[in-house]
Structure formats: C-alpha cells, structure tokens
Amino acid sequence: MKKWRTLSLRLFLALFMFQVLLPGDLLARKVNITRDMPYVDISIKGKTYRIERNQDTSHKLTNSFAKTSRPCPPFCIHPISVHRQVGTVGEVELIGFLKDKVEKGQGVLVDARIPAFYKKGTIPGAVNIPFTLLTKGNNAYLGRILSILGATKASNNIWNFSKARHLMLFCNGPWCDQSPRAIKGLLSAGFPAQKLFYYRGGMQSWQAFGLTTIKP
C-alpha cells in the first residue's frame, strides 16, 4: 500500500509538471477537475485529447449510467479491491496515469468491455482489449496480447514481464465484472500485480463527474 501511495503522489506531481495553468482558464471555468486543475491535455500517438468536465452545472445523466438498480446477480457491487497487490484508483490517478505512463509509451489504459460498449463511448486514450480475450479459455489470443504489451517468452515457455507495460483497467462501473475478470485473467497468466491498476468507478463514475468521453 505504501508503494501505491508513493506511485500516486508521483503520478499526481508529474501531472502538474506537464499541465500549464493559465489564470484566464481558471477564471472562465466553473467546473475544474480539481481546485488547481481546470483541464488536462494528453498526446497519444500524435493525437491530442483534452480531458475536462462538463461546464453546464445543471447537466444530468440521462443515459443508462443514470440507472441506480440492476439485478444482482449478475450486476452486484464489487469490492474496492480486486487483489491485495493490485492498486485501486480514482479519476485523478487515472488522469495522472495517462500523463505519466500512457503518453510516454510506458503504460496502457485498457477498456476491458466488449466492443459494443467501447464503440458507444470511452475514456480518451483508452484501448479496447475485451475481457473475453484475457481469460483462460482464450490462450491463443492471450499470448499475442501479452507480447504486444511487452512481455517476452523464454525457450522454457515461461513469460518474462520485466519490460511489460503498466496497465490500468476499467469497465462500466462498480457493478461491472468485466475489468475484474480481465485482471484475474492477467494475474493467472503471470502478469505482475504491481503493474496492474483497477479503476473501479469505470464509465459510470467517469460520466457522473462530467468528464470527457470520446467515440473511437
């Protein structure tokens, strides 16, 4: 837990090092991300995204994420932690991860939902790797994905994750089991827990805060 707190602080500080705050922005905006952070610009693979909150203070969710009650099972509330060594993060830490890891090519923000959900809207900078491709039953796909993420396979068929990227995974929200299942699949494959992070709030919390979404 101490390691995770140190990492969170480093990500948070890195975010401010890259983000230039202009007095005009602070004065013109009613809804900042944090007190000192009106918005964040990130550049990934030559494309720039601006993450900000909806400035309409009367705005309310009208889509499916405004729904409060879903049948349980299967849509039950998930624990705050997926695994004792996998860090659970919030929105500010996710933005810091985009800036400190994804923008530098050292990390991947993974939308673990099925493609139909992903196409409707996702977090800027997220890559869709459906949880179904990260579970035990899809070993052929899993091997290719692990290689793309930087893992290497030795002659004894043991995976080496020393150069694997850090991953942060999310799905629809605290009631969605797609990212927890993806994380458990990666752990079963040997992916280091210290390189995995879980954004439990998912799309429901992201949209509840009025944060930017994109259609890929």
Secondary structure, DSSP 8 states (H G I E B T S, - for coil): -HHHHHHHHHHHHHHHHH----HHHHHH-S--SBTTBS-EEEEETTEEEEE-B---TT----SGGG-----TTTS----S-SSTTSEEE-HHHHHHHIIIIITTTSEEEEE-S-HHHHHH-B-TTEEE--GGGSSGGGHHHHHHHHHHTT-EE-TTS-EE-TT--EEEEE-S-TT--HHHHHHHHHHHTT--GGGEEEETTHHHHHHHTTB--B--
